[in-house]
Amino acid sequence: MSIDKWPSEGEKIFNLSACDRWQLYHWLQSLDIEGKCLFHQPLQVRIDASAQLLQLWTVLRQLEASRGCLIAWLETSWQA
């Protein structure tokens, strides 16, 4: 399905700064997750699988969480 034909139902909008929005957009492109980021518009992301949702959550967490929170999360992950 083309990104231009996305259904509006269930659309997710992320209120991020312009810098964070472009950084997230490029990270998602490198993960082969389809998205659209237009000038002065919210980032739109298409998620087709649960693995993509997990990847999106991980990238958003890296943008929004404090350094200390990320360190604690990483240390907990290493112990598992």
A tleap script that builds the chain and sets N, CA, C and O, in Angstrom:
source leaprc.protein.ff14SB
mol = sequence {
  NMET SER ILE ASP LYS TRP PRO SER GLU GLY
  GLU LYS ILE PHE ASN LEU SER ALA CYS ASP
  ARG TRP GLN LEU TYR HIE TRP LEU GLN SER
  LEU ASP ILE GLU GLY LYS CYS LEU PHE HIE
  GLN PRO LEU GLN VAL ARG ILE ASP ALA SER
  ALA GLN LEU LEU GLN LEU TRP THR VAL LEU
  ARG GLN LEU GLU ALA SER ARG GLY CYS LEU
  ILE ALA TRP LEU GLU THR SER TRP GLN CALA
}
set mol.1.N position { 0.844 -1.184 0.000 }
set mol.1.CA position { 0.000 0.000 0.000 }
set mol.1.C position { 0.883 1.238 0.000 }
set mol.1.O position { 1.839 1.319 0.772 }
set mol.2.N position { 0.581 2.174 -0.833 }
set mol.2.CA position { 1.345 3.408 -0.926 }
set mol.2.C position { 1.139 4.262 0.316 }
set mol.2.O position { 0.065 4.251 0.917 }
set mol.3.N position { 2.165 4.995 0.691 }
set mol.3.CA position { 2.070 5.869 1.856 }
set mol.3.C position { 1.011 6.953 1.652 }
set mol.3.O position { 0.428 7.432 2.625 }
set mol.4.N position { 0.752 7.348 0.400 }
set mol.4.CA position { -0.251 8.371 0.122 }
set mol.4.C position { -1.673 7.856 0.299 }
set mol.4.O position { -2.612 8.653 0.314 }
set mol.5.N position { -1.858 6.549 0.433 }
set mol.5.CA position { -3.186 5.962 0.571 }
set mol.5.C position { -3.429 5.409 1.968 }
set mol.5.O position { -4.293 4.550 2.145 }
set mol.6.N position { -2.696 5.877 2.947 }
set mol.6.CA position { -2.883 5.402 4.312 }
set mol.6.C position { -4.276 5.727 4.795 }
set mol.6.O position { -4.808 6.792 4.482 }
set mol.7.N position { -4.868 4.840 5.543 }
set mol.7.CA position { -6.153 5.170 6.163 }
set mol.7.C position { -5.943 6.177 7.290 }
set mol.7.O position { -4.920 6.145 7.973 }
set mol.8.N position { -6.898 7.058 7.479 }
set mol.8.CA position { -6.764 8.053 8.542 }
set mol.8.C position { -7.094 7.455 9.905 }
set mol.8.O position { -6.643 7.971 10.927 }
set mol.9.N position { -7.867 6.384 9.935 }
set mol.9.CA position { -8.242 5.748 11.186 }
set mol.9.C position { -7.009 5.161 11.860 }
set mol.9.O position { -6.242 4.426 11.238 }
set mol.10.N position { -6.826 5.489 13.131 }
set mol.10.CA position { -5.707 4.943 13.885 }
set mol.10.C position { -4.387 5.631 13.598 }
set mol.10.O position { -3.336 5.130 13.997 }
set mol.11.N position { -4.414 6.756 12.924 }
set mol.11.CA position { -3.189 7.472 12.593 }
set mol.11.C position { -2.520 7.963 13.870 }
set mol.11.O position { -3.189 8.458 14.778 }
set mol.12.N position { -1.231 7.828 13.935 }
set mol.12.CA position { -0.468 8.264 15.100 }
set mol.12.C position { 0.309 9.522 14.744 }
set mol.12.O position { 0.977 9.574 13.711 }
set mol.13.N position { 0.222 10.527 15.592 }
set mol.13.CA position { 0.948 11.777 15.378 }
set mol.13.C position { 1.886 11.961 16.564 }
set mol.13.O position { 1.483 11.835 17.720 }
set mol.14.N position { 3.148 12.262 16.255 }
set mol.14.CA position { 4.155 12.440 17.297 }
set mol.14.C position { 4.531 13.910 17.364 }
set mol.14.O position { 5.002 14.482 16.381 }
set mol.15.N position { 4.323 14.522 18.527 }
set mol.15.CA position { 4.678 15.923 18.725 }
set mol.15.C position { 6.141 16.003 19.135 }
set mol.15.O position { 6.478 15.922 20.316 }
set mol.16.N position { 6.996 16.165 18.139 }
set mol.16.CA position { 8.434 16.229 18.362 }
set mol.16.C position { 8.966 17.534 17.789 }
set mol.16.O position { 8.342 18.143 16.920 }
set mol.17.N position { 10.113 17.952 18.279 }
set mol.17.CA position { 10.756 19.118 17.677 }
set mol.17.C position { 11.159 18.759 16.250 }
set mol.17.O position { 11.264 17.582 15.904 }
set mol.18.N position { 11.382 19.774 15.432 }
set mol.18.CA position { 11.750 19.538 14.034 }
set mol.18.C position { 13.012 18.692 13.931 }
set mol.18.O position { 13.095 17.798 13.089 }
set mol.19.N position { 13.993 18.969 14.780 }
set mol.19.CA position { 15.255 18.210 14.765 }
set mol.19.C position { 15.010 16.747 15.119 }
set mol.19.O position { 15.494 15.848 14.432 }
set mol.20.N position { 14.252 16.508 16.201 }
set mol.20.CA position { 13.955 15.132 16.617 }
set mol.20.C position { 13.116 14.413 15.570 }
set mol.20.O position { 13.310 13.224 15.317 }
set mol.21.N position { 12.182 15.139 14.964 }
set mol.21.CA position { 11.311 14.539 13.946 }
set mol.21.C position { 12.144 14.038 12.767 }
set mol.21.O position { 11.934 12.917 12.304 }
set mol.22.N position { 13.083 14.844 12.273 }
set mol.22.CA position { 13.915 14.424 11.142 }
set mol.22.C position { 14.861 13.296 11.543 }
set mol.22.O position { 15.109 12.381 10.758 }
set mol.23.N position { 15.389 13.361 12.765 }
set mol.23.CA position { 16.266 12.290 13.244 }
set mol.23.C position { 15.500 10.974 13.313 }
set mol.23.O position { 15.998 9.938 12.871 }
set mol.24.N position { 14.298 11.014 13.865 }
set mol.24.CA position { 13.460 9.820 13.936 }
set mol.24.C position { 13.123 9.309 12.543 }
set mol.24.O position { 13.182 8.106 12.291 }
set mol.25.N position { 12.774 10.201 11.652 }
set mol.25.CA position { 12.441 9.825 10.275 }
set mol.25.C position { 13.610 9.081 9.612 }
set mol.25.O position { 13.407 8.048 8.973 }
set mol.26.N position { 14.815 9.602 9.763 }
set mol.26.CA position { 15.988 8.957 9.145 }
set mol.26.C position { 16.330 7.629 9.820 }
set mol.26.O position { 16.733 6.685 9.141 }
set mol.27.N position { 16.177 7.539 11.134 }
set mol.27.CA position { 16.379 6.260 11.829 }
set mol.27.C position { 15.401 5.213 11.303 }
set mol.27.O position { 15.782 4.074 11.033 }
set mol.28.N position { 14.133 5.612 11.161 }
set mol.28.CA position { 13.122 4.673 10.683 }
set mol.28.C position { 13.394 4.248 9.244 }
set mol.28.O position { 13.166 3.092 8.887 }
set mol.29.N position { 13.878 5.170 8.416 }
set mol.29.CA position { 14.244 4.798 7.049 }
set mol.29.C position { 15.343 3.747 7.059 }
set mol.29.O position { 15.306 2.806 6.265 }
set mol.30.N position { 16.312 3.893 7.940 }
set mol.30.CA position { 17.401 2.912 8.000 }
set mol.30.C position { 16.906 1.548 8.474 }
set mol.30.O position { 17.544 0.529 8.212 }
set mol.31.N position { 15.760 1.527 9.178 }
set mol.31.CA position { 15.148 0.277 9.627 }
set mol.31.C position { 14.109 -0.241 8.631 }
set mol.31.O position { 13.412 -1.215 8.916 }
set mol.32.N position { 14.000 0.401 7.467 }
set mol.32.CA position { 13.021 0.048 6.435 }
set mol.32.C position { 11.580 0.159 6.923 }
set mol.32.O position { 10.726 -0.652 6.564 }
set mol.33.N position { 11.322 1.177 7.747 }
set mol.33.CA position { 9.968 1.474 8.199 }
set mol.33.C position { 9.498 2.699 7.417 }
set mol.33.O position { 10.144 3.747 7.421 }
set mol.34.N position { 8.369 2.541 6.754 }
set mol.34.CA position { 7.863 3.584 5.870 }
set mol.34.C position { 7.328 4.765 6.677 }
set mol.34.O position { 6.623 4.586 7.669 }
set mol.35.N position { 7.673 5.963 6.240 }
set mol.35.CA position { 7.199 7.149 6.922 }
set mol.35.C position { 7.158 8.336 5.985 }
set mol.35.O position { 7.670 8.291 4.867 }
set mol.36.N position { 6.537 9.398 6.466 }
set mol.36.CA position { 6.426 10.634 5.685 }
set mol.36.C position { 6.652 11.791 6.645 }
set mol.36.O position { 6.007 11.885 7.689 }
set mol.37.N position { 7.580 12.672 6.276 }
set mol.37.CA position { 7.914 13.806 7.122 }
set mol.37.C position { 8.010 15.041 6.235 }
set mol.37.O position { 9.039 15.281 5.604 }
set mol.38.N position { 6.939 15.819 6.190 }
set mol.38.CA position { 6.895 17.017 5.367 }
set mol.38.C position { 7.240 18.240 6.209 }
set mol.38.O position { 7.116 18.217 7.433 }
set mol.39.N position { 7.669 19.296 5.550 }
set mol.39.CA position { 8.064 20.532 6.204 }
set mol.39.C position { 6.916 21.080 7.051 }
set mol.39.O position { 5.808 21.265 6.547 }
set mol.40.N position { 7.174 21.339 8.322 }
set mol.40.CA position { 6.199 21.871 9.284 }
set mol.40.C position { 4.953 21.004 9.424 }
set mol.40.O position { 3.863 21.517 9.678 }
set mol.41.N position { 5.109 19.705 9.262 }
set mol.41.CA position { 4.005 18.758 9.411 }
set mol.41.C position { 4.432 17.662 10.382 }
set mol.41.O position { 5.628 17.403 10.521 }
set mol.42.N position { 3.484 17.013 11.057 }
set mol.42.CA position { 3.846 15.907 11.951 }
set mol.42.C position { 4.400 14.716 11.160 }
set mol.42.O position { 4.078 14.521 9.988 }
set mol.43.N position { 5.216 13.952 11.818 }
set mol.43.CA position { 5.747 12.720 11.239 }
set mol.43.C position { 4.644 11.681 11.183 }
set mol.43.O position { 3.935 11.472 12.167 }
set mol.44.N position { 4.495 11.031 10.043 }
set mol.44.CA position { 3.536 9.940 9.887 }
set mol.44.C position { 4.329 8.668 9.639 }
set mol.44.O position { 5.260 8.654 8.833 }
set mol.45.N position { 3.958 7.602 10.333 }
set mol.45.CA position { 4.696 6.341 10.261 }
set mol.45.C position { 3.718 5.216 9.973 }
set mol.45.O position { 2.626 5.170 10.539 }
set mol.46.N position { 4.118 4.305 9.084 }
set mol.46.CA position { 3.301 3.133 8.776 }
set mol.46.C position { 3.940 1.916 9.439 }
set mol.46.O position { 5.090 1.576 9.161 }
set mol.47.N position { 3.183 1.267 10.313 }
set mol.47.CA position { 3.650 0.075 11.024 }
set mol.47.C position { 2.846 -1.117 10.530 }
set mol.47.O position { 1.624 -1.149 10.672 }
set mol.48.N position { 3.531 -2.099 9.949 }
set mol.48.CA position { 2.875 -3.280 9.395 }
set mol.48.C position { 3.079 -4.539 10.237 }
set mol.48.O position { 2.421 -5.550 9.992 }
set mol.49.N position { 3.961 -4.499 11.206 }
set mol.49.CA position { 4.266 -5.708 11.979 }
set mol.49.C position { 4.645 -5.323 13.404 }
set mol.49.O position { 5.061 -4.195 13.666 }
set mol.50.N position { 4.496 -6.267 14.307 }
set mol.50.CA position { 4.812 -6.002 15.710 }
set mol.50.C position { 6.299 -5.689 15.897 }
set mol.50.O position { 6.655 -4.915 16.786 }
set mol.51.N position { 7.163 -6.274 15.080 }
set mol.51.CA position { 8.597 -5.990 15.178 }
set mol.51.C position { 8.870 -4.519 14.845 }
set mol.51.O position { 9.722 -3.887 15.468 }
set mol.52.N position { 8.144 -3.978 13.861 }
set mol.52.CA position { 8.307 -2.570 13.509 }
set mol.52.C position { 7.817 -1.665 14.642 }
set mol.52.O position { 8.406 -0.615 14.899 }
set mol.53.N position { 6.750 -2.069 15.311 }
set mol.53.CA position { 6.241 -1.300 16.441 }
set mol.53.C position { 7.269 -1.262 17.562 }
set mol.53.O position { 7.478 -0.216 18.176 }
set mol.54.N position { 7.905 -2.380 17.831 }
set mol.54.CA position { 8.950 -2.436 18.850 }
set mol.54.C position { 10.135 -1.548 18.458 }
set mol.54.O position { 10.694 -0.849 19.303 }
set mol.55.N position { 10.515 -1.577 17.185 }
set mol.55.CA position { 11.604 -0.719 16.720 }
set mol.55.C position { 11.242 0.757 16.881 }
set mol.55.O position { 12.069 1.555 17.321 }
set mol.56.N position { 10.019 1.116 16.529 }
set mol.56.CA position { 9.568 2.499 16.679 }
set mol.56.C position { 9.612 2.910 18.148 }
set mol.56.O position { 10.101 3.990 18.476 }
set mol.57.N position { 9.106 2.056 19.030 }
set mol.57.CA position { 9.106 2.357 20.459 }
set mol.57.C position { 10.533 2.568 20.966 }
set mol.57.O position { 10.791 3.487 21.743 }
set mol.58.N position { 11.456 1.714 20.524 }
set mol.58.CA position { 12.847 1.811 20.965 }
set mol.58.C position { 13.476 3.129 20.525 }
set mol.58.O position { 14.165 3.782 21.309 }
set mol.59.N position { 13.242 3.519 19.278 }
set mol.59.CA position { 13.817 4.764 18.770 }
set mol.59.C position { 13.192 5.966 19.479 }
set mol.59.O position { 13.901 6.904 19.841 }
set mol.60.N position { 11.877 5.947 19.679 }
set mol.60.CA position { 11.223 7.046 20.402 }
set mol.60.C position { 11.757 7.151 21.825 }
set mol.60.O position { 11.973 8.250 22.335 }
set mol.61.N position { 11.965 6.013 22.455 }
set mol.61.CA position { 12.501 6.000 23.826 }
set mol.61.C position { 13.880 6.648 23.862 }
set mol.61.O position { 14.189 7.396 24.789 }
set mol.62.N position { 14.710 6.368 22.863 }
set mol.62.CA position { 16.051 6.953 22.817 }
set mol.62.C position { 15.989 8.466 22.672 }
set mol.62.O position { 16.837 9.179 23.210 }
set mol.63.N position { 14.993 8.958 21.951 }
set mol.63.CA position { 14.849 10.399 21.775 }
set mol.63.C position { 14.320 11.086 23.027 }
set mol.63.O position { 14.735 12.201 23.343 }
set mol.64.N position { 13.407 10.430 23.744 }
set mol.64.CA position { 12.677 11.102 24.815 }
set mol.64.C position { 13.206 10.836 26.218 }
set mol.64.O position { 13.019 11.665 27.109 }
set mol.65.N position { 13.854 9.717 26.433 }
set mol.65.CA position { 14.301 9.354 27.780 }
set mol.65.C position { 15.590 10.087 28.147 }
set mol.65.O position { 16.388 10.454 27.284 }
set mol.66.N position { 15.767 10.285 29.439 }
set mol.66.CA position { 17.001 10.909 29.911 }
set mol.66.C position { 18.166 9.920 29.773 }
set mol.66.O position { 17.955 8.714 29.640 }
set mol.67.N position { 19.366 10.433 29.805 }
set mol.67.CA position { 20.551 9.584 29.694 }
set mol.67.C position { 20.591 8.563 30.833 }
set mol.67.O position { 20.899 7.394 30.604 }
set mol.68.N position { 20.282 8.996 32.050 }
set mol.68.CA position { 20.283 8.096 33.201 }
set mol.68.C position { 19.267 6.977 33.058 }
set mol.68.O position { 19.544 5.830 33.408 }
set mol.69.N position { 18.102 7.307 32.549 }
set mol.69.CA position { 17.058 6.299 32.334 }
set mol.69.C position { 17.516 5.273 31.297 }
set mol.69.O position { 17.289 4.074 31.459 }
set mol.70.N position { 18.158 5.749 30.237 }
set mol.70.CA position { 18.642 4.833 29.193 }
set mol.70.C position { 19.754 3.930 29.713 }
set mol.70.O position { 19.819 2.754 29.353 }
set mol.71.N position { 20.626 4.471 30.555 }
set mol.71.CA position { 21.700 3.661 31.133 }
set mol.71.C position { 21.118 2.566 32.017 }
set mol.71.O position { 21.542 1.413 31.940 }
set mol.72.N position { 20.146 2.923 32.857 }
set mol.72.CA position { 19.508 1.933 33.740 }
set mol.72.C position { 18.811 0.855 32.916 }
set mol.72.O position { 18.894 -0.328 33.247 }
set mol.73.N position { 18.129 1.252 31.851 }
set mol.73.CA position { 17.431 0.304 30.974 }
set mol.73.C position { 18.426 -0.651 30.315 }
set mol.73.O position { 18.176 -1.853 30.231 }
set mol.74.N position { 19.557 -0.111 29.848 }
set mol.74.CA position { 20.581 -0.932 29.212 }
set mol.74.C position { 21.210 -1.905 30.209 }
set mol.74.O position { 21.437 -3.068 29.874 }
set mol.75.N position { 21.490 -1.450 31.413 }
set mol.75.CA position { 22.072 -2.334 32.430 }
set mol.75.C position { 21.097 -3.462 32.799 }
set mol.75.O position { 21.518 -4.600 33.009 }
set mol.76.N position { 19.819 -3.153 32.877 }
set mol.76.CA position { 18.815 -4.175 33.156 }
set mol.76.C position { 18.748 -5.186 32.009 }
set mol.76.O position { 18.604 -6.388 32.235 }
set mol.77.N position { 18.854 -4.690 30.794 }
set mol.77.CA position { 18.822 -5.586 29.621 }
set mol.77.C position { 20.021 -6.526 29.609 }
set mol.77.O position { 19.889 -7.692 29.239 }
set mol.78.N position { 21.194 -6.028 30.012 }
set mol.78.CA position { 22.393 -6.855 30.031 }
set mol.78.C position { 22.291 -7.951 31.080 }
set mol.78.O position { 22.852 -9.031 30.897 }
set mol.79.N position { 21.584 -7.694 32.177 }
set mol.79.CA position { 21.458 -8.677 33.260 }
set mol.79.C position { 20.493 -9.792 32.912 }
set mol.79.O position { 20.553 -10.874 33.496 }
set mol.80.N position { 19.616 -9.540 31.979 }
set mol.80.CA position { 18.594 -10.543 31.611 }
set mol.80.C position { 19.176 -11.691 30.822 }
set mol.80.O position { 18.450 -12.609 30.441 }
savepdb mol mol.pdb
quit
